[in-house]
Amino acid sequence: MTSDAVFDTQAEKVKTNLSVAQLGCFIRLCIESDIFPKENKKQLISVFANNFSTTNRTNLSYGSLKNHQYQPENSAIDKLKSTILKQLKLLQENNFKFYQKCI
């Protein structure tokens, strides 16, 4: 696909390696850390529900993501902590400079 290709709204959803619970927790984390403004919470949950799939679900419900965002499971929190620590390690090791050279 080229950069000027038109996005097909009926195309496959973006696959994540997260569960629904982890994705809901991720959404909350993005809002609480000011990546996305709190005013856009409903819209953001809707965008994720309509455009993403998880490890076990192709179709996500707005209500399920909303519930997991408001009441994250401890296991989802632990998984995101592990993922964030991995991301920090990647940043500290300057792996992004190497990645940019490969693009």
Beta strands, then each sheet from edge to edge (+ up, - down):
strand 1: 14-15
strand 2: 52-53
sheet 1: 1+ 2+
end
